[in-house]
Amino acid sequence: MIRLSANLGFLWSDLPLPDAIRRAKAAGFDAVECHWPYDTDPDGVKAALEETGLPMLGLNTSKGGAGEFGLSALAGREGEARAAIRDAVEYAAAIEARAVHVMAGLARGDGAAAIFAENLAYACELGAPHGITIFIEPLNARDVPGYLVGTVEEAAAIVERVGRRELKVMFDCYHQQIMGGDLLHRFRRHRGLIGHVQFAAVPSRAEPDEGEVAFDRLLPAIAAEGYDGFFGAEYRPRAATDAGLGWLKVLRGKI
């Protein structure tokens, strides 16, 4: 069975996070994930998770300041980056989230990659006692020009460089379709390093009922490669979230 997760960074984002968790349960999702929950009391989030029985799959480290997309590859920002990692791991542990996505930031080159690798190793050290997986997510260069990691291939090289079993790649079909396509082959090639899969329509990043990727075929094909995790719906709704959930029923009917 294909298990679907609602990314509450985009879905029901107008609601307090505990209420969004409840709406995701009512809509028929099997899990939830989020972006930056830090303004919400973790006790309220944990209570909503326990009430609904939904697992929280993961959350992100801080983006930093305006226009930034993370801190962990930036020279001279190591103290801020590690504070953000500590905050993320502590919050994740408090709500029993399964993973933390460490955001690299707008930096390129070997020096930035070395800084990122050191901070990822630090994140793994902090997360390991809690059973928390650490994620790298490559982001496409059209939406986030200058981001350190753009492709699954680049992310895989960093995972291998760090050499920690807690470190995995988040394979976002939207970003990777833009950054080269050939999704099933590239997933298959890096299967052992991939810890989570996300999806959204390409190129719109709206509900996955339009665009150039047939998710009713792709998601089962990925599952057939041995992936038994959740598929995270990380899309920007065209209107109110509930109004656009027809894709969920259709997809369930096909897979």
DALIN-V952249 format. One record per run of one state. SS is the DSSP state (2 for helix, 1 for strand, 0 for the rest). FROM is the first residue (numbers start at 1). LEN is the number of residues. If there is no record, write none. Layout:
# DALIN-V952249
SS&FROM&LEN / SS&FROM&LEN
This chain:
# DALIN-V952249
0&1&2 / 1&3&5 / 0&8&9 / 2&17&11 / 0&28&3 / 1&31&3 / 0&34&8 / 2&42&11 / 0&53&2 / 1&55&2 / 0&57&1 / 1&58&3 / 0&61&9 / 1&70&1 / 0&71&7 / 2&78&18 / 0&96&3 / 1&99&3 / 0&102&2 / 1&104&1 / 0&105&1 / 1&106&1 / 0&107&3 / 2&110&19 / 0&129&4 / 1&133&5 / 0&138&9 / 1&147&1 / 0&148&4 / 2&152&11 / 0&163&4 / 1&167&6 / 2&173&6 / 0&179&4 / 2&183&7 / 0&190&1 / 2&191&3 / 1&194&6 / 0&200&15 / 2&215&10 / 0&225&5 / 1&230&4 / 0&234&8 / 2&242&3 / 0&245&1 / 2&246&9 / 0&255&1
